[in-house]
Amino acid sequence: MSKSVIRRALQGFQAYTPGEQPPDGEGWVKLNTNESPLPPSPRVIEAIKAAATDSLRLYPSPTAQPAREAIARRFELEPSQVIAGNGGDELIEMCFRAFAGAGDTVAYPTPTYPLLEPLCRMHEAEPSTHPTELPWELPPSLGPDPAPLKFIVNPNSPTGALFPMPDVESVVAVSSGVVAIDEAYVDFAPQSCLPLLEHHENVVLLRTFSKSYGLAGLRIGFALGPRDVIEALSSVKDSYNVDRLAIAAAVAAIEDEDHHRELVEEVIKNRGELARALAEMEFDLVPSATNFIFAKPPKAAAAVVAGLRERKILVRHYDREPIAGWVRITVGTREQHETLIAALKEIL
Ligand SMILES: Cc1ncc(COP(=O)(O)O)c(C=O)c1O
């Protein structure tokens, strides 16, 4: 990127690099971006087809109202406590717009979702990072941090570990600013922080349809929170941030609870099988509450990742400390796991 055109605050800026997305149909085993190994509900596909009509000439509902209402019904909240976004990522960005600007600090435990760092840069906010000692323990310094915005990715990525709800609540209770709990992976975990909404006015939960609903290709997520927090997010959002097809899909997806449950159960079962296979090959593992496994191979991670890539298998490797020796492997189908394990046996 040319230094001469980008604004001064972004010179030398390291953009977030999304996981590799090779063209469809080239036979890659994609275990690098935590997509669902199973397809979305057939009712979602029908809803998208039904929405693909002449009405696409009209803008969508600016508040994604049908989706908002369906999500509110599902979580027994008011629609005023729900906002939809163009993926969880847009909701994260909206938190910056609403709660932390130039000169503010934004606090979060590390390691975590690497998108937060470039977003701080873009908003000229200062990251206030709190390294975790153990992946499932929140750093004690996070609560007292006076940042007006904190993020807790729970369960966390890339570690896959779940911070216990009482620990998260302790941070929320002593924080003067807003605490955004990114629950992108929570459907694969034993517990959500949803009950915190009953007692706290400074918390917002961020969710996505990308993982447990099999809809990463559509770009839709939502946030749940107190009315004031949702209103603040709403006031900074783009006018028509969720398109008609995504709204129709979100309604169908949230209403097909059976399909959602089956997808989650299958991923959890496959996760157990994959974890056992990796442990047998002497990988170190963090217990996962997500649809991926964070694992340290018994050989240099970079070499393992390169060996897998040669065999058209993609996993995620963040080549930086303190997680340089680790890889993040999305839970796939049984068939994908067989391919992965055979390849790992060759490489190791
Ligand atoms: C921790 C975390 N939060 C949020 C997201 C956002 O997902 P999306 O924008 O697809 O909804 C992701 C995606 O990988 C993630 O890992």
The ligand as an SDF file (V2000), in Angstrom:
LIG
                    3D

 16 16  0  0  0  0  0  0  0  0999 V2000
  -13.3560  -14.4020   17.2810 C   0  0  0  0  0  0  0  0  0  0  0  0
  -14.1620  -14.0650   16.0850 C   0  0  0  0  0  0  0  0  0  0  0  0
  -15.0600  -13.0940   16.1610 N   0  0  0  0  0  0  0  0  0  0  0  0
  -15.8020  -12.7460   15.1200 C   0  0  0  0  0  0  0  0  0  0  0  0
  -15.6730  -13.3880   13.9280 C   0  0  0  0  0  0  0  0  0  0  0  0
  -16.5080  -12.8400   12.8310 C   0  0  0  0  0  0  0  0  0  0  0  0
  -17.1710  -13.6760   12.0600 O   0  0  0  0  0  0  0  0  0  0  0  0
  -18.1020  -13.1290   10.9140 P   0  0  0  0  0  0  0  0  0  0  0  0
  -17.6730  -11.7570   10.5360 O   0  0  0  0  0  0  0  0  0  0  0  0
  -17.9590  -14.1330    9.8390 O   0  0  0  0  0  0  0  0  0  0  0  0
  -19.4790  -13.1240   11.5080 O   0  0  0  0  0  0  0  0  0  0  0  0
  -14.7400  -14.4060   13.7770 C   0  0  0  0  0  0  0  0  0  0  0  0
  -14.5280  -15.0840   12.4910 C   0  0  0  0  0  0  0  0  0  0  0  0
  -13.6980  -15.8860   12.2630 O   0  0  0  0  0  0  0  0  0  0  0  0
  -13.9580  -14.7610   14.8990 C   0  0  0  0  0  0  0  0  0  0  0  0
  -13.0300  -15.7140   14.8350 O   0  0  0  0  0  0  0  0  0  0  0  0
  1  2  1  0
  2  3  1  0
  2 15  2  0
  3  4  2  0
  4  5  1  0
  5  6  1  0
  5 12  2  0
  6  7  1  0
  7  8  1  0
  8  9  2  0
  8 10  1  0
  8 11  1  0
 12 13  1  0
 12 15  1  0
 13 14  2  0
 15 16  1  0
M  END
$$$$
